[in-house]
């Protein structure tokens, strides 16, 4: 049973989940990665490949897995200056290092891990340090000397101009001291991990002390006594550790069993009350006041945006959202409704100019612009204004007129326990307007839209497939804005 660096990182998150992967893999049958998770993996691979441009003299080990170990040894015998994806096996531990570079002065190898992240203003996360400490330990056990360790990550301040400049796109951070300091602790964890994976299955897992969104894949299997709707579903309960941990320590999992509800405040209290009442809690007066400030016509507006680790379009940086389509439902005071939409189907040098020009035709000069989580649309408008300063006044006007329909739910003016503490439209819509559903669409989520648009603009995609993707994307975005219309109408009817 080989233990990889991915296994190690998973062990530090939830060791029981890792044990089950090794011993009961059938529990994971049918558990597919989301489009978002797939894209994270893909972006990691793309960033890893792109970072190799920093070392043009490098040699790549193209085999993945333990079969790459003999080839690695063969290449090392030729004394390459840089080795990509070198594989090393020591006892039960296996690593395949992103980059190894020979340092002649120090007489050893520099070890680099490529991370598809661009957190330029934050310290290197602890798990990145431990990741490298794990790799360093395994590689050194095979006889290689590691004299330096570092992280290569994306530079969040870089913006693409014509050809990607990889030396500007990536930042190299030396964290040798941090890795050396962490290494003893990581080695102890490695020994513990070997013993744990060889032991009998334990009951439960540490995710019992985490909110629902931070739990492992096999939580329900490990905790069958926790109800499907539990204290773990209370809005951001993980942030109230003292209260939450006390419930867990005392075996209080069901909301009905909470014996100190007076300790709950804000959104948590509102969600609990709605659950116990068995019906929504609605602040009619506050909702009316908020909606009465809107001016007709109402423009229900939604962008879809594309992002990538390696920026594909001029003016954009790593993971910077590129708006590639929008949907607009216009509701007039007499109840008449019309729909406008736009989709960039072919990439051009000035990618977003056509989108802005169409928006200027579709939006009137007066009337409230309604979005869901308006900071997203506002930020996209700010970026478009940065790229197209001639249209700044128009885009700033849209932001000035924008109302966030989500605030009705995020500010607890309408609380339904079935939202599970979330104000996402994907949680609100099925409860308030169940007849509207994304399930019949070929594109059902934003991450799918990103993947489909990327496929559509690929020159190698057949014309018929491009046309079908365009149709699917338009239908998906259209439902986003129509969903807002219907939720607005429901709120007005209260």
C-alpha positions in Angstrom: 0.0 0.0 0.0 1.8 3.1 -1.2 1.3 6.3 0.6 1.5 9.4 -1.6 1.7 13.1 -0.7 -2.0 13.4 -1.6 -2.6 10.7 1.0 -0.6 12.5 3.5 -2.5 15.8 3.0 -5.8 13.9 3.2 -4.6 12.2 6.4 -4.0 15.6 8.0 -7.6 16.6 7.0 -9.5 13.4 7.9 -7.6 10.3 8.5 -10.7 8.1 8.7 -11.7 9.1 5.2 -8.2 8.1 3.9 -8.4 4.7 5.8 -11.7 4.0 4.0 -10.2 4.9 0.6 -7.5 2.3 1.2 -9.6 -0.4 2.8 -13.2 0.1 1.6 -12.9 1.8 -1.8 -16.4 0.6 -2.7 -17.8 3.4 -0.5 -16.5 5.8 -3.1 -18.1 4.1 -6.1 -20.4 6.5 -7.9 -18.9 9.5 -6.1 -17.9 11.7 -9.0 -15.8 14.8 -8.8 -17.8 18.0 -9.5 -16.9 20.1 -12.6 -15.3 22.5 -10.2 -13.1 19.9 -8.5 -12.1 18.5 -11.9 -11.2 22.0 -13.1 -9.0 22.5 -9.9 -7.1 19.3 -10.8 -6.8 20.4 -14.4 -5.7 23.9 -13.5 -3.0 22.3 -11.2 -1.7 20.2 -14.0 -1.7 23.2 -16.4 0.2 25.4 -13.9 2.7 22.6 -13.3 3.3 22.2 -17.0 3.5 26.0 -17.6 6.0 26.4 -14.7 8.4 24.2 -16.6 9.0 27.1 -18.9 11.0 28.7 -16.1 13.6 25.9 -16.6 14.0 25.3 -20.3 16.8 22.8 -19.7 14.6 20.4 -17.7 14.0 16.8 -18.4 10.5 15.4 -18.0 9.6 11.9 -16.6 6.5 11.2 -18.6 5.4 8.1 -16.7 3.1 8.6 -13.7 3.2 6.4 -10.6 5.7 4.0 -9.1 6.8 2.7 -12.6 8.5 6.0 -13.0 11.0 5.3 -10.2 13.5 3.2 -12.4 13.3 5.8 -15.2 14.0 8.6 -12.6 17.1 6.8 -11.4 18.3 6.4 -15.0 17.9 10.1 -15.7 19.6 11.1 -12.4 22.6 9.0 -13.6 23.0 11.4 -16.5 23.2 14.4 -14.0 20.5 16.6 -15.5 20.4 20.2 -14.3 16.6 20.1 -13.8 14.2 17.1 -13.5 10.4 17.3 -13.8 8.2 14.7 -12.1 11.0 12.7 -10.6 9.6 9.7 -8.8 10.9 8.3 -5.5 9.8 5.3 -3.4 11.0 4.7 0.2 9.4 2.0 2.2 5.7 2.6 1.9 6.0 6.3 0.8 5.9 7.5 -2.8 6.3 11.0 -4.2 6.6 12.5 -7.7 8.3 15.9 -7.3 7.2 18.7 -9.6 10.7 20.2 -10.0 14.2 19.2 -8.9 17.0 21.5 -9.8 20.7 20.9 -9.2 22.5 23.5 -7.1 26.2 23.3 -7.9 27.2 25.8 -5.1 25.4 23.9 -2.3 26.1 20.5 -3.8 22.5 19.3 -3.7 19.0 19.5 -5.2 16.5 22.3 -4.9 12.9 21.0 -4.5 10.0 23.0 -5.9 6.3 22.4 -5.6 4.1 24.2 -8.2 0.8 25.6 -6.7 -1.9 26.9 -9.0 -2.7 29.7 -6.5 -2.1 33.4 -6.6 -2.3 34.5 -2.9 0.5 37.0 -3.3 -0.3 39.0 -0.2 -0.6 36.1 2.2 1.9 33.9 3.8 2.5 30.4 2.3 -0.1 28.2 3.9 1.0 25.7 6.4 -0.2 22.7 4.3 2.2 23.8 1.5 5.1 23.7 4.0 4.1 20.3 5.2 3.6 19.1 1.7 7.2 19.9 0.9 8.5 18.5 4.2 6.8 15.2 3.3 8.4 15.2 -0.2 11.8 16.2 1.2 11.7 13.4 3.8 10.9 10.7 1.2 13.4 11.9 -1.3 16.2 12.1 1.2 15.5 8.6 2.4 16.4 7.5 -1.1 19.8 9.1 -0.9 19.4 12.5 -2.6 20.4 15.6 -0.8 17.8 18.4 -0.7 19.5 21.8 0.0 16.6 24.1 -0.7 12.8 24.0 -0.8 10.4 26.4 -2.4 6.9 27.1 -3.7 6.3 28.3 -7.2 2.9 30.0 -7.4 1.1 32.4 -9.7 1.6 36.1 -9.5 -1.8 37.6 -8.9 -0.6 41.0 -10.1 0.4 39.8 -13.5 -1.7 40.7 -16.5 -1.4 39.0 -19.9 -0.2 41.2 -22.9 -0.1 39.2 -26.1 2.3 36.3 -25.3 2.4 34.9 -21.7 5.6 35.9 -19.9 6.1 32.9 -17.6 8.9 34.7 -15.7 6.4 37.3 -14.7 3.4 35.0 -14.3 5.1 32.9 -11.7 6.7 33.8 -8.3 9.3 31.6 -6.6 9.2 31.7 -2.8 12.0 30.1 -0.8 10.6 28.4 2.3 13.6 26.2 3.2 13.7 27.3 6.8 9.9 26.7 7.3 10.3 23.2 5.7 13.2 22.3 7.9 11.3 23.4 11.0 8.3 21.3 10.0 10.2 18.2 9.0 10.5 16.5 12.3 6.8 16.9 13.0 5.9 15.6 9.5 8.1 12.5 9.9 6.3 11.7 13.2 3.0 12.0 11.3 4.3 9.7 8.6 5.1 7.1 11.2 1.7 7.5 12.8 0.0 7.3 9.4 1.7 4.0 8.6 0.5 2.5 11.9 -3.0 4.0 11.5 -3.5 2.6 8.0 -2.4 -0.8 9.2 -4.8 -0.8 12.2 -8.5 -1.7 12.5 -11.2 0.7 11.5 -12.0 3.3 14.1 -15.4 4.7 14.9 -16.4 8.1 13.6 -14.0 10.8 12.3 -12.9 14.3 13.2 -15.3 15.8 10.7 -18.0 15.5 13.5 -16.6 18.8 14.7 -16.9 20.5 11.4 -19.8 22.3 9.6 -21.5 20.5 6.8 -19.5 22.1 4.0 -16.2 21.1 5.6 -16.9 17.4 6.1 -15.3 14.4 4.3 -17.0 12.3 1.6 -17.7 9.4 4.0 -19.2 11.5 6.9 -22.6 9.8 6.7 -21.0 6.3 6.8 -18.8 7.2 9.8 -21.6 9.0 11.7 -24.9 7.1 11.0 -26.4 8.6 14.2 -26.2 12.2 12.9 -29.5 13.1 11.2 -29.6 14.3 7.6 -30.5 17.8 8.9 -28.4 18.4 12.0 -26.6 21.1 14.0 -23.9 20.8 11.3 -26.3 22.6 8.9 -26.7 25.7 11.0 -25.4 28.7 9.2 -21.6 29.0 9.7 -21.8 27.0 12.9 -18.1 26.1 12.6 -17.3 29.7 13.5 -19.0 29.3 16.9 -16.6 26.6 18.1 -17.3 26.8 21.9 -21.0 26.3 21.4 -20.8 23.8 18.6 -18.2 21.6 20.3 -20.2 21.6 23.5 -23.2 20.1 21.6 -21.0 17.5 19.9 -19.3 16.5 23.1 -22.7 16.0 24.7 -24.1 14.1 21.7 -26.5 16.8 20.6 -26.9 16.4 16.9 -30.5 17.1 16.1 -31.8 20.6 16.2 -34.7 19.5 18.3 -32.3 18.4 21.0 -30.6 21.7 21.5 -31.1 22.6 25.2 -29.6 26.1 25.1 -31.1 27.8 22.0 -30.8 31.2 23.7 -27.0 31.0 22.9 -27.7 31.3 19.2 -27.7 34.8 17.7 -28.3 36.4 14.3 -28.7 34.1 11.3 -28.1 31.0 13.4 -31.0 31.9 15.7 -33.3 32.8 12.8 -32.6 29.4 11.0 -33.2 27.5 14.3 -36.4 29.3 14.9 -37.7 28.7 11.4 -36.8 25.0 11.7 -38.6 24.6 15.1 -41.6 26.6 13.8 -41.8 24.4 10.7 -42.5 27.5 8.5 -40.6 30.5 7.1 -40.0 33.6 9.2 -40.7 36.6 7.0 -40.2 40.3 7.8 -42.9 41.6 5.5 -42.4 45.3 6.3 -38.6 45.2 5.7 -39.0 43.3 2.4 -41.7 45.8 1.3 -39.4 48.7 2.2 -36.5 47.3 0.3 -38.4 46.4 -2.8 -40.4 49.7 -2.8 -37.1 51.6 -3.4 -36.6 49.9 -6.8 -37.5 51.9 -9.9 -39.0 50.5 -13.1 -38.1 49.1 -15.5 -36.3 46.4 -13.5 -33.3 44.8 -15.2 -32.7 41.3 -13.8 -29.1 40.8 -14.8 -26.5 37.9 -14.6 -23.0 37.4 -16.0 -21.3 34.1 -16.6 -17.5 34.3 -16.2 -14.5 32.2 -17.2 -11.3 31.9 -15.3 -8.1 29.9 -15.7 -4.8 29.5 -13.9 -2.8 30.6 -17.0 -4.5 33.8 -18.4 -5.8 33.3 -21.9 -6.9 36.8 -22.8 -5.2 40.1 -22.9 -5.7 42.3 -19.8 -6.6 39.5 -17.5 -4.6 37.7 -14.9 -4.6 34.3 -13.2 -8.1 33.3 -12.2 -9.4 36.7 -13.1 -13.0 36.3 -14.2 -13.7 37.0 -17.9 -17.4 37.7 -18.5 -18.3 35.8 -21.6 -22.1 36.1 -21.6 -25.1 37.7 -19.9 -28.8 37.3 -19.6 -31.2 40.2 -19.0 -34.9 40.0 -18.1 -36.6 43.4 -18.2 -39.7 43.8 -16.1 -41.9 46.8 -16.8 -44.3 48.4 -14.4 -47.3 47.1 -16.3 -46.0 43.5 -15.9 -44.7 43.2 -19.4 -41.4 41.3 -19.6 -38.8 41.0 -22.3 -35.6 39.1 -22.5 -32.1 40.1 -23.9 -29.0 38.0 -24.0 -25.5 37.9 -25.4 -22.8 35.2 -25.7 -19.3 35.6 -26.9 -19.0 32.7 -29.3 -15.6 33.4 -30.9 -12.6 34.8 -29.0 -11.2 38.0 -30.5 -8.3 40.3 -29.8 -10.5 42.7 -27.8 -12.6 39.9 -26.3 -15.2 41.9 -24.2 -15.8 45.0 -26.3 -18.7 43.4 -28.2 -20.3 42.4 -24.9 -20.2 46.0 -23.6 -21.5 47.4 -26.9 -24.5 45.0 -26.8 -25.1 45.9 -23.1 -25.3 49.6 -24.0 -28.1 48.7 -26.4 -30.0 46.5 -24.0 -29.9 48.7 -20.9 -32.0 51.8 -20.6 -30.6 54.9 -18.8 -33.1 54.5 -15.9 -34.4 51.7 -13.8 -32.9 49.4 -11.1 -30.5 46.7 -12.0 -31.1 43.5 -10.0 -28.6 40.8 -9.5 -27.9 38.0 -7.1 -24.7 38.6 -5.1 -24.1 41.9 -6.7 -20.5 42.2 -5.8 -19.7 39.7 -8.6 -21.5 41.7 -11.3 -20.1 45.0 -9.9 -16.5 43.6 -10.0 -16.9 42.4 -13.5 -18.2 45.9 -14.5 -15.2 47.5 -12.8 -12.9 45.2 -14.7 -14.6 46.0 -18.0 -14.2 49.7 -17.2 -10.5 49.2 -16.6 -10.2 47.5 -20.0 -12.5 49.9 -21.8 -12.2 53.4 -20.1 -14.4 54.9 -22.8 -17.3 53.0 -21.3 -16.6 53.8 -17.7 -19.6 56.1 -17.1 -22.0 53.5 -18.4 -20.6 50.6 -16.4 -20.4 52.7 -13.2 -24.0 53.8 -13.7 -25.0 50.1 -13.8 -23.2 49.6 -10.5 -24.8 52.7 -8.9 -28.3 51.4 -9.9 -27.7 47.8 -8.7 -29.7 46.1 -6.1 -28.8 42.7 -4.6 -31.8 40.5 -4.4 -29.8 38.0 -2.3 -29.8 40.4 0.6 -33.4 39.7 1.3 -32.2 36.2 2.3 -28.7 36.9 3.5 -30.0 39.6 5.9 -32.7 37.2 7.3 -35.7 39.1 6.0 -36.9 35.8 4.6 -35.7 32.7 6.5 -36.7 29.1 5.6 -34.9 26.2 7.3 -34.9 24.4 4.0 -32.3 26.9 2.7 -30.0 25.2 5.2 -28.5 28.5 6.2 -27.5 29.5 2.6 -28.6 32.5 0.6 -27.5 30.9 -2.7 -30.1 31.1 -5.5 -29.5 27.3 -6.0 -30.8 26.8 -2.4 -33.5 29.4 -2.4 -35.1 28.7 -5.8 -36.1 25.0 -5.2 -37.9 26.1 -2.0 -39.7 29.2 -3.3 -40.3 28.3 -6.9 -40.0 24.5 -7.2 -41.5 24.4 -10.7 -38.4 26.2 -12.0 -35.5 23.7 -12.1 -32.1 23.4 -13.7 -32.4 19.6 -13.8 -33.7 19.5 -17.3 -30.9 21.6 -18.7 -27.7 20.4 -20.3 -25.8 23.0 -18.2 -27.0 23.1 -14.6 -24.2 24.9 -12.7 -21.7 27.7 -13.2 -18.7 25.4 -13.2 -20.3 23.4 -16.0 -20.9 26.6 -18.0 -17.2 27.5 -17.7 -16.2 24.1 -19.0 -18.7 24.2 -21.8 -17.7 27.7 -23.0 -14.0 26.6 -23.0 -15.0 23.7 -25.2 -17.1 25.9 -27.5 -14.3 28.4 -28.3 -11.8 25.5 -28.9 -11.1 25.6 -32.7 -11.1 21.8 -32.7 -14.7 21.5 -31.6 -17.0 20.6 -34.5 -19.5 23.3 -35.6 -22.6 21.3 -34.7 -21.3 20.8 -31.1 -20.4 24.5 -30.8 -23.9 25.5 -31.8 -25.4 23.0 -29.2 -23.1 24.4 -26.5 -24.1 27.9 -27.3 -27.8 27.0 -27.0 -27.2 25.2 -23.7 -25.3 28.2 -22.3 -28.0 30.7 -23.3 -30.7 28.5 -21.7 -28.8 28.2 -18.5 -28.1 31.9 -18.1 -31.6 32.7 -19.1 -33.0 30.6 -16.2 -30.7 32.4 -13.8 -32.3 35.8 -14.5 -35.8 34.4 -14.9 -35.5 32.8 -11.5 -34.8 36.2 -10.0 -37.9 37.6 -11.7 -40.1 34.8 -10.2 -38.5 35.2 -6.7 -39.1 39.0 -6.9 -42.7 38.4 -7.9 -43.2 36.0 -5.0 -41.8 38.5 -2.6 -44.0 41.3 -4.0 -47.0 39.1 -3.5 -46.4 38.5 0.2 
